[in-house]
Each structure stands twice: as C-alpha cells, then as structure tokens.
Amino acid sequence: MMLLGERDQALSDLRASIETGHDIRHWWYIIDRDPVWAPVRNDPRFKAITEMCRNAASVQRAKLDALRRAGQVPARHGLTNS
C-alpha cells in the first residue's frame, strides 16, 4: 500500500499485522531500515507502531533472560545485547 501511495491503509495494515504477531519477527527492519516506510517514520501512527514493537521485543528479551538465569536456555557467548 505504501508503494501505491496509500499511506493510511499501509499504516493500518502494518499495525494490524504487528498486533497479530504476523510480522513481529522482522520489526527491526521495517522500523529502522526498510526504505518503503521512510516517508512515514515521523508520522505519529508509525511512531506508535515503533513503540509497540520495541515494547514487545523488550518483554521477549526479559523472558529470555529469565529462562537463561534459570538454566533453561543456554547463554550465548560473544554476542552483545543491543
């Protein structure tokens, strides 16, 4: 929809996709790097989607850290937390 110039529909579809968890795996690319979304990065609706993604990732990171502390998931050595 972004490529067709339908920004409102594109943002609505993106939000729905993120909310259902469908596109959450690649959120970082969509939010920070995908040039298709560059024209709306300053749009408050896109910023709200960005915040949803960052919050969801933070929750998942916290869960993973808890599992690692409990010894249920092995630690990954040599990687930084970014």
N, C-alpha and C positions, 0 to 999 in steps of 0.2 A: 504494500500500500504506500510505503514511503516513496518508492520509485515511481509510482503513479501520481505523486503529489498529494495523496490523501492522508495528510498528517494526523488529523483527528482519528480517523479509522485505524491508522497504523499504531498510534499510541494506545488506543482502546484495545486493539488486538494483542499488542505486546503485554499490556498489563494483565489481561485475561490469561495469556499464556504463562506468564510468570506466576500468577496467583494459583494456577492449577498445577504448577510444578513442571509443566511440559518443557519449558526452555531454561530451566534454572541451571542446568549444568554449564552452559556457556554464557552465563550472565555477565561475567567479567569482560568478555569480548564485545558483547552488544553494548554494554555501558561505556566502556573506556576506549574501544578501538575500532569498532565497525563504522566505516565512513558513511554508511547509509543513514545512520542515526545522528550524524554530526549537526545537521540543521536544527535538531530539536533538543540538543544537550542542555540548553539553557531554559527550556520550557519547564515550568513548574510541574507539569504532569510527568515529564521524563525524570525530573529530579526526584519525584515521589517514587517512581519505579526503581530508580537507582538506590534510594534509601531502603526500600523493601528488599532488594537483592542483597545489599550489604548486611542488613539485619539478619536475613535468613542464613547467609554464609557465616556470620558470627555465631549464631545459635548452633549451627552444624559443627563449627570448629570447637566450640565449648564441649559439645557432646563427644567429639572425637578425643579431645584432650582428657576428658573424664575416663573414657574407655582405655586410653593409654596409661593413665595413672593407675587404673585398676588391673593393668596387665592383660587386658582382653584384646588389645590391639598393639602390635609391636611398634616401638618408636622408630621413626625414620631418621636416620643419621645423615648428616651432611646437608640437610635442607634447612633453609631459613623460613621462618613464619612471616609471610608478607601479606 
